Amino acid sequence: MAINATSDDNTFKVRYSERVGMVVVGLGAGDLYMPPVDAATLVDQLTAALDAYTATLKAVA
């Protein structure tokens, strides 16, 4: 599985590497290797942060 995303100045790629048994997040020129459990925790934390951001935008609007 691989997901590619780009913005104006950032590119990141996310994939699962069976060879090392880890989720690999490519950030620019570097790679971040995480066990799947840690990657799942990161997703939960990112979701919570984005939910808080969305709530702030709704409160301001």
BAFI-3210 file (N, C-alpha, C; in Angstrom, 3 decimals, decimal comma, padded with zeros to 6 digits):
// residues 61
n [1|2|3|4|5|6|7|8|9|10|11|12|13|14|15|16|17|18|19|20|21|22|23|24|25|26|27|28|29|30|31|32|33|34|35|36|37|38|39|40|41|42|43|44|45|46|47|48|49|50|51|52|53|54|55|56|57|58|59|60|61]
n.u [000,848|000,569|000,596|000,496|001,041|000,871|001,709|002,042|004,738|005,597|006,138|004,960|005,183|003,561|003,954|003,731|006,285|007,009|009,394|010,849|008,853|007,504|005,803|006,508|007,235|007,830|009,378|010,052|013,448|014,004|013,268|010,842|010,572|008,167|006,703|003,661|001,771|002,600|002,272|-000,496|-001,229|-000,174|-001,852|-004,297|-003,677|-003,133|-005,645|-007,167|-005,940|-006,566|-009,341|-009,636|-008,637|-010,551|-012,819|-012,068|-012,029|-014,748|-015,823|-014,883|-016,044]
n.v [-001,168|002,196|005,670|008,784|012,209|015,652|019,032|022,568|022,904|020,561|017,059|013,860|010,363|007,340|004,034|000,456|-001,632|-004,808|-006,112|-005,026|-004,973|-002,676|000,515|002,967|006,300|008,655|011,666|014,365|014,315|012,357|009,318|007,926|005,304|003,191|000,933|-000,865|-000,524|001,844|003,572|003,492|004,716|007,244|008,041|008,210|010,339|012,400|012,627|013,495|015,986|017,317|017,317|019,036|021,371|021,763|022,210|024,620|026,295|026,234|027,455|030,013|030,855]
n.w [000,000|-000,810|-000,321|-001,752|-001,298|-001,984|-001,335|-001,726|-000,968|000,235|000,205|000,851|001,388|002,112|003,094|003,519|004,472|003,821|003,983|006,152|007,984|008,788|008,873|006,567|006,368|004,099|004,213|002,550|001,945|003,788|005,673|007,857|010,013|011,381|013,713|012,992|015,112|016,374|014,227|013,955|016,351|015,875|013,757|015,140|016,876|015,066|013,875|016,087|016,539|014,143|014,357|016,556|015,421|013,400|015,007|016,183|013,926|013,269|015,510|015,262|012,903]
ca.u [000,000|001,326|-000,210|001,318|000,334|001,736|001,185|002,905|006,163|005,890|005,715|005,175|004,715|003,371|003,839|004,099|007,391|007,001|010,789|011,235|007,680|007,184|005,227|007,564|006,728|008,865|009,174|011,129|014,581|014,179|012,240|010,525|010,120|007,376|005,916|002,253|001,065|002,937|001,648|-001,918|-001,305|000,051|-003,082|-005,274|-003,284|-003,347|-007,094|-007,600|-005,452|-007,358|-010,679|-009,539|-008,485|-011,864|-013,685|-011,655|-012,515|-016,213|-016,126|-014,543|-016,914]
ca.v [000,000|003,443|006,874|009,946|013,474|016,813|020,381|023,492|022,778|019,317|015,800|012,719|009,080|006,378|002,671|-000,609|-002,422|-006,170|-006,518|-004,645|-005,082|-001,367|001,571|003,912|007,608|009,447|013,105|015,031|013,446|011,379|008,313|007,622|003,920|002,985|-000,289|-000,561|-000,040|003,261|004,307|003,616|005,742|008,521|008,375|008,658|011,655|013,365|012,821|014,332|017,347|017,912|017,568|020,252|022,464|021,961|022,818|026,022|027,024|026,360|028,413|031,349|031,180]
ca.w [000,000|-000,836|-000,453|-002,063|-001,150|-002,170|-001,162|-002,464|-000,652|000,936|-000,371|001,723|000,894|003,194|002,584|004,437|003,954|004,355|004,208|007,512|008,845|009,355|008,051|006,209|005,975|003,447|004,401|001,820|001,653|004,866|005,930|009,240|010,120|012,587|013,780|012,715|016,310|016,539|013,122|014,290|017,399|015,199|013,026|016,139|017,372|013,977|013,752|017,212|016,307|013,060|014,911|017,371|014,473|012,783|016,017|016,318|012,747|013,384|016,566|014,763|011,777]
c.u [000,893|000,370|000,749|000,473|001,323|000,972|002,159|004,391|006,543|005,389|005,936|004,549|004,620|003,200|004,164|005,189|007,359|008,412|011,229|010,064|007,277|006,495|006,337|006,906|007,906|008,511|010,318|012,221|014,778|013,020|012,083|009,952|009,394|006,727|004,441|001,474|001,346|002,322|000,163|-002,124|-001,120|-001,197|-004,146|-004,956|-003,452|-004,827|-007,617|-007,158|-006,256|-008,794|-010,684|-009,408|-009,819|-012,822|-013,350|-012,161|-014,023|-016,598|-015,879|-015,537|-018,259]
c.v [001,230|004,602|008,020|011,200|014,612|018,080|021,287|023,245|021,466|018,116|014,719|011,482|008,128|005,002|001,697|-001,433|-003,800|-006,617|-006,202|-004,713|-003,776|-000,473|002,580|005,198|008,381|010,913|013,832|014,035|012,355|010,413|008,106|006,215|003,750|001,612|000,054|-000,032|001,437|004,109|004,509|004,677|007,128|008,967|008,874|010,066|012,735|013,662|013,722|015,785|018,041|018,181|018,839|021,486|022,799|022,636|024,292|026,847|027,235|027,394|029,846|031,808|031,675]
c.w [000,000|-001,046|-000,712|-001,906|-001,347|-001,821|-001,904|-002,206|000,036|000,151|000,671|001,098|002,074|002,572|003,696|003,785|004,606|004,704|005,634|008,486|009,492|008,344|007,812|005,717|005,384|003,559|003,725|001,490|002,697|004,981|007,429|009,265|011,444|012,563|013,539|013,922|016,531|015,432|013,396|015,374|016,797|014,444|013,995|016,638|016,306|013,791|014,866|017,012|015,216|013,504|015,757|016,480|013,813|013,761|016,210|015,140|012,814|014,429|016,094|013,686|012,193]
res [m|a|i|n|a|t|s|d|d|n|t|f|k|v|r|y|s|e|r|v|g|m|v|v|v|g|l|g|a|g|d|l|y|m|p|p|v|d|a|a|t|l|v|d|q|l|t|a|a|l|d|a|y|t|a|t|l|k|a|v|a]
***
